[in-house]
Amino acid sequence: MNIKKYIAELKKRHVFKAGLAYLIGAWVFTEVASLVLDSFDAPPHIIRIILIILVIGFPIWLVFSWVYDLTPDGITKTSSTDQTVSQSPKINQRLNRAIIAMLSIAIILLVVNQARNAPHNRTQNVERASKGEAKLVAENSMDLIAVLPFINTKSDPETDYLGFAMADQIIGGLVYLKNITVRPSGSIRKYEKQAIDPIEVGADLQVDYVLIGNYLKEANTIRLNIELINVHSNKIIWRKPLEVEFQSAFKLQDIVAQQVIEGMNVQFTQKELNRIRKDVPVDPMAYEFFLRSVSYDYTNEGDQLAVEMLNRSIELDSTYAPAYNQFGERTRRLEIYGMITPEETKSAENSYLKALYLNDELISALGNLSRLYTETNRIVEAVELTKRIVEINPNNAVAHFSTGYIYRYAGMNDAAIEKMEKAVTLDPNNQGFRSIIITYIFAGNYKEAFEAGKLFKESAYFAQYQGEALLRMGKYNEALAYFSRALHLEQPGKGTFLMSTGMKAYIEENIEEGLSAIRKFEQLNIPDAEAWYFNASMYGLLGEKEGCIRCLRRAVDDGFFNYPLMNTDFFLDLARDDPEFQKILEKAKKKHLAFKERFF
């Protein structure tokens, strides 16, 4: 066979262009199919079947292009004469147009595919910082990890608590590392004592790695088997058996944290690694009481049990910073929910300060104390504490949320939302970030507030604020259902119960019942300036001007000066024209503007 004549014949029959058109068309078809199938969560084998069919079709297409030709009259059998040569310019033109069109589609698909994958490509993100605040940088190499509660191989009420408690300790160590974002204990508690699928958990918690394990305690020995799993590839990065004496159980945090670091193959500074080892208890029994305390749920009953354990822990070991921080957090919660007297609140602050005296870089204590200072008219000190968190770990979600919390009290509502949304993005489903729903309400974003309630586990707290968002939108019937749900979930006499009672009574026009509930809420005398604003707004809504002005004055004097909110909140309209109200509003405005000038 004359090769030159054969190639010339292939060109004349446009086999080369037909083949190129097929390849481009097949690639375009595959990309489109991939996008469509992804949208419908189709199984991956379907795209493989499509590829096999396209490969088989390629030689068939080449034979077809040899035998048949595209002419102005349609598809015809290729003539053995040179007649088709005269038609070649028109045929060439059509093929060229087809190829150009498919190449254009291919380029568009490349752009779409790149845009679709952009969220998965971690690029450096530098946020503009407010005056005096360190710049926040999300490093390219930052990995997301969830440490799940370990499973007790031999279930025993005396040792089951260790599963969650050890995970909590490991989380507490990894939180110092800038190149890792670790999900907090509150996000992983729901997986306690459950058989889990690491891939499903990874998708739920939006992480790259999941640390799982099981343990067995025999006499004074703990045998622990742990695995680090890459949820994207579904591969075990490493598996490690550990065995330690229970008297040295507090070393598990350091041991496992080091194994995680090595398994993830990322680099950390020695200063970061030293922070992991900073908190080491000296008494094994004290540590056991502490571990028991962190395993209790964040409920009124759980908080009370935790305080009992922490008192016993601190009696045995007065040098362990996390125990003091945990004691302060639990005590503060009991005070907020009316379980202890306001006088006892001072013990919460003292506990945070003691924790920071023992470890001035304990992020959880810095965040807790910052929020306490925000609530009690020490907002400048609160800002300084959040700066310290940023210096320790600029990628820490607590730093963002605590800053947003300060901004909310000071009336910087948009900035507060930005910070809190960043915290929730870094750490989805963190129950500690739940008050973002209040931030949305204060900014007038009622729809966003209602939707935010769906991000977290159902509770009386969310039902109340979702109901308030609906009330403010004028959807009274829907709001009633949420207030009723809050009353069902909460204990009578508690703050959430009383607030829900007040708003429900307003809708049902049972004004005296509503006022009675709000007076009881005021009598709780909660030392949180924002709580006094809630009192003021409810008195205004229910028509008691004197109570509205009295509580609003207390709110501003105690450190809540969200002037933009006060200036527009229709709950306060009853008292708005009163001279005393105007004086209070002017005071809030001055505080708001002074804060804005200093920190923005």
Secondary structure in CASP SS format (residue, H / E / C, confidence):
PFRMAT SS
TARGET T0000
AUTHOR 0000-0000-0000
METHOD secondary structure of the structure
MODEL  1
M C 1.00
N C 1.00
I H 1.00
K H 1.00
K H 1.00
Y H 1.00
I H 1.00
A H 1.00
E H 1.00
L H 1.00
K H 1.00
K H 1.00
R C 1.00
H C 1.00
V H 1.00
F H 1.00
K H 1.00
A H 1.00
G H 1.00
L H 1.00
A H 1.00
Y H 1.00
L H 1.00
I H 1.00
G H 1.00
A H 1.00
W H 1.00
V H 1.00
F H 1.00
T H 1.00
E H 1.00
V H 1.00
A H 1.00
S H 1.00
L H 1.00
V H 1.00
L H 1.00
D H 1.00
S H 1.00
F C 1.00
D C 1.00
A C 1.00
P C 1.00
P C 1.00
H H 1.00
I H 1.00
I H 1.00
R H 1.00
I H 1.00
I H 1.00
L H 1.00
I H 1.00
I H 1.00
L H 1.00
V H 1.00
I H 1.00
G H 1.00
F H 1.00
P H 1.00
I H 1.00
W H 1.00
L H 1.00
V H 1.00
F H 1.00
S H 1.00
W H 1.00
V H 1.00
Y E 1.00
D E 1.00
L E 1.00
T E 1.00
P C 1.00
D C 1.00
G E 1.00
I E 1.00
T E 1.00
K E 1.00
T C 1.00
S C 1.00
S C 1.00
T C 1.00
D C 1.00
Q H 1.00
T H 1.00
V H 1.00
S H 1.00
Q H 1.00
S H 1.00
P H 1.00
K H 1.00
I H 1.00
N H 1.00
Q H 1.00
R H 1.00
L H 1.00
N H 1.00
R H 1.00
A H 1.00
I H 1.00
I H 1.00
A H 1.00
M H 1.00
L H 1.00
S H 1.00
I H 1.00
A H 1.00
I H 1.00
I H 1.00
L H 1.00
L H 1.00
V H 1.00
V H 1.00
N H 1.00
Q H 1.00
A H 1.00
R H 1.00
N H 1.00
A H 1.00
P H 1.00
H H 1.00
N C 1.00
R C 1.00
T C 1.00
Q C 1.00
N E 1.00
V E 1.00
E E 1.00
R C 1.00
A C 1.00
S C 1.00
K C 1.00
G C 1.00
E C 1.00
A C 1.00
K C 1.00
L E 1.00
V E 1.00
A E 1.00
E C 1.00
N C 1.00
S C 1.00
M C 1.00
D E 1.00
L E 1.00
I E 1.00
A E 1.00
V E 1.00
L C 1.00
P C 1.00
F C 1.00
I E 1.00
N E 1.00
T C 1.00
K C 1.00
S C 1.00
D C 1.00
P C 1.00
E C 1.00
T C 1.00
D C 1.00
Y H 1.00
L H 1.00
G H 1.00
F H 1.00
A H 1.00
M H 1.00
A H 1.00
D H 1.00
Q H 1.00
I H 1.00
I H 1.00
G H 1.00
G H 1.00
L H 1.00
V C 1.00
Y C 1.00
L C 1.00
K C 1.00
N C 1.00
I E 1.00
T E 1.00
V E 1.00
R C 1.00
P C 1.00
S H 1.00
G H 1.00
S H 1.00
I H 1.00
R H 1.00
K H 1.00
Y H 1.00
E C 1.00
K C 1.00
Q C 1.00
A C 1.00
I C 1.00
D C 1.00
P H 1.00
I H 1.00
E H 1.00
V H 1.00
G H 1.00
A H 1.00
D H 1.00
L H 1.00
Q C 1.00
V C 1.00
D C 1.00
Y E 1.00
V E 1.00
L E 1.00
I E 1.00
G E 1.00
N E 1.00
Y E 1.00
L E 1.00
K E 1.00
E E 1.00
A C 1.00
N C 1.00
T E 1.00
I E 1.00
R E 1.00
L E 1.00
N E 1.00
I E 1.00
E E 1.00
L E 1.00
I E 1.00
N E 1.00
V C 1.00
H C 1.00
S C 1.00
N C 1.00
K E 1.00
I E 1.00
I E 1.00
W E 1.00
R E 1.00
K E 1.00
P E 1.00
L E 1.00
E E 1.00
V E 1.00
E E 1.00
F H 1.00
Q H 1.00
S H 1.00
A C 1.00
F C 1.00
K H 1.00
L H 1.00
Q H 1.00
D H 1.00
I H 1.00
V H 1.00
A H 1.00
Q H 1.00
Q H 1.00
V H 1.00
I H 1.00
E H 1.00
G H 1.00
M H 1.00
N C 1.00
V C 1.00
Q C 1.00
F C 1.00
T C 1.00
Q H 1.00
K H 1.00
E H 1.00
L H 1.00
N H 1.00
R H 1.00
I H 1.00
R C 1.00
K C 1.00
D C 1.00
V C 1.00
P C 1.00
V C 1.00
D C 1.00
P H 1.00
M H 1.00
A H 1.00
Y H 1.00
E H 1.00
F H 1.00
F H 1.00
L H 1.00
R H 1.00
S H 1.00
V H 1.00
S H 1.00
Y C 1.00
D C 1.00
Y C 1.00
T C 1.00
N H 1.00
E H 1.00
G H 1.00
D H 1.00
Q H 1.00
L H 1.00
A H 1.00
V H 1.00
E H 1.00
M H 1.00
L H 1.00
N H 1.00
R H 1.00
S H 1.00
I H 1.00
E H 1.00
L H 1.00
D C 1.00
S C 1.00
T C 1.00
Y C 1.00
A H 1.00
P H 1.00
A H 1.00
Y H 1.00
N H 1.00
Q H 1.00
F H 1.00
G H 1.00
E H 1.00
R H 1.00
T H 1.00
R H 1.00
R H 1.00
L H 1.00
E H 1.00
I H 1.00
Y C 1.00
G C 1.00
M C 1.00
I C 1.00
T C 1.00
P H 1.00
E H 1.00
E H 1.00
T H 1.00
K H 1.00
S H 1.00
A H 1.00
E H 1.00
N H 1.00
S H 1.00
Y H 1.00
L H 1.00
K H 1.00
A H 1.00
L H 1.00
Y H 1.00
L H 1.00
N C 1.00
D C 1.00
E C 1.00
L C 1.00
I H 1.00
S H 1.00
A H 1.00
L H 1.00
G H 1.00
N H 1.00
L H 1.00
S H 1.00
R H 1.00
L H 1.00
Y H 1.00
T H 1.00
E H 1.00
T C 1.00
N C 1.00
R C 1.00
I H 1.00
V H 1.00
E H 1.00
A H 1.00
V H 1.00
E H 1.00
L H 1.00
T H 1.00
K H 1.00
R H 1.00
I H 1.00
V H 1.00
E H 1.00
I H 1.00
N C 1.00
P C 1.00
N C 1.00
N C 1.00
A H 1.00
V H 1.00
A H 1.00
H H 1.00
F H 1.00
S H 1.00
T H 1.00
G H 1.00
Y H 1.00
I H 1.00
Y H 1.00
R H 1.00
Y H 1.00
A H 1.00
G C 1.00
M C 1.00
N H 1.00
D H 1.00
A H 1.00
A H 1.00
I H 1.00
E H 1.00
K H 1.00
M H 1.00
E H 1.00
K H 1.00
A H 1.00
V H 1.00
T H 1.00
L H 1.00
D C 1.00
P C 1.00
N C 1.00
N C 1.00
Q H 1.00
G H 1.00
F H 1.00
R C 1.00
S C 1.00
I H 1.00
I H 1.00
I H 1.00
T H 1.00
Y H 1.00
I H 1.00
F H 1.00
A C 1.00
G C 1.00
N C 1.00
Y H 1.00
K H 1.00
E H 1.00
A H 1.00
F H 1.00
E H 1.00
A H 1.00
G C 1.00
K C 1.00
L C 1.00
F C 1.00
K C 1.00
E C 1.00
S C 1.00
A H 1.00
Y H 1.00
F H 1.00
A H 1.00
Q H 1.00
Y H 1.00
Q H 1.00
G H 1.00
E H 1.00
A H 1.00
L H 1.00
L H 1.00
R H 1.00
M C 1.00
G C 1.00
K C 1.00
Y H 1.00
N H 1.00
E H 1.00
A H 1.00
L H 1.00
A H 1.00
Y H 1.00
F H 1.00
S H 1.00
R H 1.00
A H 1.00
L H 1.00
H H 1.00
L H 1.00
E C 1.00
Q C 1.00
P C 1.00
G C 1.00
K C 1.00
G H 1.00
T H 1.00
F H 1.00
L H 1.00
M H 1.00
S H 1.00
T H 1.00
G H 1.00
M H 1.00
K H 1.00
A H 1.00
Y H 1.00
I H 1.00
E C 1.00
E C 1.00
N C 1.00
I H 1.00
E H 1.00
E H 1.00
G H 1.00
L H 1.00
S H 1.00
A H 1.00
I H 1.00
R H 1.00
K H 1.00
F H 1.00
E H 1.00
Q H 1.00
L C 1.00
N C 1.00
I C 1.00
P C 1.00
D C 1.00
A H 1.00
E H 1.00
A H 1.00
W H 1.00
Y H 1.00
F H 1.00
N H 1.00
A H 1.00
S H 1.00
M H 1.00
Y H 1.00
G H 1.00
L H 1.00
L H 1.00
G C 1.00
E C 1.00
K H 1.00
E H 1.00
G H 1.00
C H 1.00
I H 1.00
R H 1.00
C H 1.00
L H 1.00
R H 1.00
R H 1.00
A H 1.00
V H 1.00
D H 1.00
D C 1.00
G C 1.00
F C 1.00
F C 1.00
N C 1.00
Y H 1.00
P H 1.00
L H 1.00
M H 1.00
N H 1.00
T H 1.00
D C 1.00
F H 1.00
F H 1.00
L H 1.00
D H 1.00
L H 1.00
A H 1.00
R C 1.00
D C 1.00
D C 1.00
P H 1.00
E H 1.00
F H 1.00
Q H 1.00
K H 1.00
I H 1.00
L H 1.00
E H 1.00
K H 1.00
A H 1.00
K H 1.00
K H 1.00
K H 1.00
H H 1.00
L H 1.00
A H 1.00
F H 1.00
K H 1.00
E H 1.00
R H 1.00
F H 1.00
F C 1.00
END
